[in-house]
Amino acid sequence: MRILLFVLSMFCALAHSQQTAQNLFGQYRNALYQIKIIELESGNKSSIGSGFQIDALGNLVTNYHVVSEYVYNPDKYRIEYLAHDGSEGQLQLVDVDVVNDLALIRKVALSEQESAFPIALSLPVQGSAIYSLGNPHDLGMIVVPGTFNGLKKNSFYQRIHFTGSINPGMSGGPVVNELGEVMGVNVATAGNQIGFLIPLAKIKGLLSSQNAAVLENEQLKPRIQEQLLANQNKLFSLLDNHHWQTSELGEAMVPSKITDFISCWGGSNTSDKEALYLSVENRCQLDEQIYLHNGLRTGGLELEFEWLDGKSLSEHRFYNFYSQSITGAGAGNNATKTDVTNFRCQQDKVTNINGVTNKTVFCLRAYKEFDQLYDVLFVAATLDHSQQGLISHYTLAGVSKESALVFTQKFMDAIAWQ
Amino acid sequence: MAIVLELLSRKNIPLKHYKFEQDYVCVGRDFNNDLRLDDPYVCPSHMLVAIDPESGKLIVNDCQSTNGIKVNNKFVRQATLNSHDIIKIGRTRLRIIDTKVPLAEAIPLSELEENLSWLNQSFLAICLSLVCLSFLLLSKYLGSVQEFNLIKALPSELGQLAVFSLWPLSFAILAKVVKKESHIVSQLSLTWLVVLLANALILFQKIAIFNIHPGPWFTWIELLIFASVIGGFIWLSLFIAFHQTNSRRNIIACSMTFIILAPIYTLGFLNKDEFSSRPSYNPILLPPTYNITSAIQTDEFIENANDLFTQVNKLKTK
């Protein structure tokens, strides 16, 4: 009997969920659009995404990465929408929020009847059914039911954890609760049945520009720069004001969990019985990066410590291997020749406040489009032991000079011997 | 007056010389001739070289030979000869030597040649090659992080040694071709010495870079030292192999050095600052024993980093 009841309730739940999905699609399909980036030269679309209307003024919300091609080359692309009924029209870029991957676009010509999604007042309770709408693979609009699993824990760039499949092309589509109110925007998929959404608060932030004038082409990059600078200021003031916990790594003390939103992983080669040396690693990183365009990500941070103990190696042999271990460090983010300059490095032997002497390499490259932003790469290797050493390494993407220097000093002085 | 004839090889290198204390010389294949040539293209009685009693000059006469006489590549039946004219009969080349023309002064014996004679000891060459081999094995051992197996490492290092010995071998062969003495032992000793010197310099370079972190000027010093080692090596190899004047040897050594270095450095300069997501820095780490200079404090390092920001900002405008 119980089983029967359970099956029945399951069936009801399923039926209910289907019902809501159908209703939602019917109710709001007019406010759901496919966003197309049209390349002017060929006159054809170069990328697509989804977008949804939020007011009667013709304002649409989508992902920044959907319109990024236009942002970088406003002379070579234009933005168009394709509505559910097959009507098309041109769109203008009103504002962007690169840090949260959002963009506000506006219809050039309004029709008589504009329908819009209402915005939810708050996030639903964990476990509620939510629906992701979008246009994957250019196949037409679809609804994907899923579960709201709260905000992603320990993340600097806040995301909603969504259980359900978000597919490419659904980017920029809305996520609605059972009442059809928008409470998130599709942004990324992290594999099977796990997706990430941009939460409500960030959308509300963008809505302040609802009545703003359309951004001129030359205003786009300064706007992005301003947002990137503010974001890195926020990130690094958090990091610098935080007390860095240290933990043992070999004979050294290294900063381990420097803050909650940086996740750390460890590993060693102890299982390799033939290895003549011991290597213990600790790496931490910020999980998300900011997408600027196809070849450029920024806003990332990674820290890495490796303790090497060449117990069975002679001094010279160990140092040969040690040198190889610090060879060929590379940038942590993707960037192309047009985005950044080449790296320039400064090298020296440095003794920190704890008396640890390191060979220290500090490398920089500047963003060509954005003043005051740099990528930093740091590698250091201790020189105090003849058969042991600690390699410390980090990369920062898109930071200001001040943040970089303060962080570097704090990092260098954080290392100590036990 | 005597008649002097020189038998030449096909490339005009003297093979043998004949001096006749008489006024005429009969040349042919017949055994009665003054100069008998064993050449099937030469007639039994081919030509007559004689001193003209009136002018005192040498003349040559064709004795109705089948293949004729060529003087300086022209067929003649009779001709007056000058010193250093080349006569070709059949397939044999002869040169007329005028004994009255004075020869050049002797090249003074070089002191360097005496001083380099110690290189020409087989024992030394063998010792040096063993030192080189052990050096190569040692650097292989120091560069490995796995269990080191001497037997496995030996073939590749011997191969490297064989590649190095191509240089002295080619000089020895060239020397043999042109003047019969190869000086292979000296050449080998010289090569091993240069290999050892080069490795010692590389070690010094590492120590210098590790301790003083030099700027771009260091590349020029490296180039200078590298060029002088290569130039000196070529010069000495030439000196041992061939007898030539100093200026000629200098020119050859300089141009060979240039030919070797130019492609390496042009490629380096052409690739300079090609965009890469990996910065170029010097990863050399040396054990505490080599750590000579003192380290700076963190504050100073951060202070210096300010310049680096200005430096990369300048790159943006390029």
Contacts between the chains, C-beta under 8 A, distances in Angstrom:
chain1	res1	chain2	res2	distance
A	274	B	146	7.4
A	274	B	147	7.0
A	275	B	145	7.9
A	276	B	145	6.0
A	276	B	146	7.0
A	276	B	147	7.0
A	277	B	145	6.5
A	313	B	145	7.1
A	314	B	142	7.7
A	315	B	287	4.6
A	315	B	289	7.7
A	316	B	142	4.9
A	316	B	287	6.5
A	317	B	141	7.1
A	317	B	142	5.1
A	317	B	143	7.9
A	317	B	144	7.2
A	317	B	145	7.5
A	318	B	287	7.8
A	319	B	285	5.4
A	319	B	286	5.9
A	319	B	287	4.9
A	320	B	142	5.3
A	320	B	143	5.2
A	321	B	145	4.7
A	322	B	285	4.9
A	323	B	283	5.2
A	323	B	284	5.7
A	323	B	285	4.5
A	324	B	283	7.6
A	326	B	283	4.8
A	326	B	285	6.9
A	327	B	283	4.3
A	328	B	278	5.9
A	328	B	283	7.8
A	329	B	278	6.9
A	329	B	279	7.4
A	330	B	277	5.2
A	330	B	278	4.2
A	330	B	279	8.0
A	331	B	277	4.6
A	331	B	278	7.3
A	331	B	279	8.0
A	334	B	277	7.8
A	335	B	277	7.0
A	336	B	275	7.8
A	337	B	275	4.1
A	341	B	312	5.6
A	341	B	315	3.9
A	341	B	316	5.7
A	341	B	318	7.9
A	342	B	273	5.6
A	342	B	275	5.8
A	342	B	276	6.7
A	342	B	279	7.8
A	342	B	315	6.6
A	343	B	276	7.5
A	343	B	278	7.6
A	343	B	279	3.2
A	343	B	280	7.4
A	344	B	279	7.5
A	344	B	308	5.9
A	344	B	311	5.2
A	344	B	312	5.1
A	344	B	315	7.1
A	345	B	279	5.2
A	345	B	280	7.2
A	345	B	281	4.3
A	345	B	308	7.7
A	346	B	301	7.7
A	346	B	304	6.1
A	346	B	305	5.9
A	346	B	307	7.8
A	346	B	308	4.9
A	347	B	213	4.8
A	347	B	281	5.8
A	347	B	282	6.4
A	348	B	213	5.8
A	348	B	295	7.5
A	348	B	296	5.8
A	348	B	301	5.7
A	348	B	304	7.3
A	349	B	213	7.8
A	349	B	291	7.5
A	349	B	293	7.1
A	349	B	294	7.7
A	349	B	295	3.8
A	349	B	296	6.9
A	350	B	295	5.6
A	350	B	296	5.7
A	350	B	297	7.0
A	350	B	298	5.9
A	350	B	300	7.9
A	350	B	301	4.7
A	351	B	295	4.4
A	351	B	296	7.4
A	351	B	297	6.3
A	351	B	298	7.7
A	352	B	297	7.8
A	352	B	298	5.0
A	353	B	298	6.6
A	357	B	295	5.0
A	359	B	210	7.6
A	359	B	285	5.9
A	360	B	301	6.3
A	361	B	279	7.9
A	361	B	281	4.6
A	361	B	283	7.9
A	362	B	301	7.4
A	362	B	305	5.8
A	362	B	308	6.9
A	363	B	279	4.0
A	363	B	281	6.5
A	364	B	308	5.4
A	364	B	309	6.6
A	364	B	312	5.0
A	365	B	279	7.8
A	365	B	312	6.1
A	366	B	309	8.0
A	366	B	312	4.4
A	366	B	313	5.8
A	366	B	315	6.5
A	366	B	316	5.3
A	368	B	316	5.4
A	374	B	309	7.2
A	374	B	312	6.9
A	377	B	279	5.9
A	379	B	281	7.5
A	381	B	285	5.5
A	383	B	285	7.0
A	383	B	288	6.5
A	383	B	291	5.9
A	384	B	288	7.3
A	385	B	288	7.7
A	386	B	287	5.4
A	386	B	288	5.7
A	386	B	289	8.0
A	389	B	285	7.6
A	401	B	306	7.9
A	401	B	309	5.1
A	405	B	302	5.5
A	405	B	305	6.2
A	405	B	306	7.8
A	408	B	302	6.4
A	408	B	305	7.1
A	409	B	298	5.9
A	409	B	299	7.6
A	409	B	302	5.0
A	412	B	298	4.9
A	412	B	301	7.3
A	413	B	298	5.6
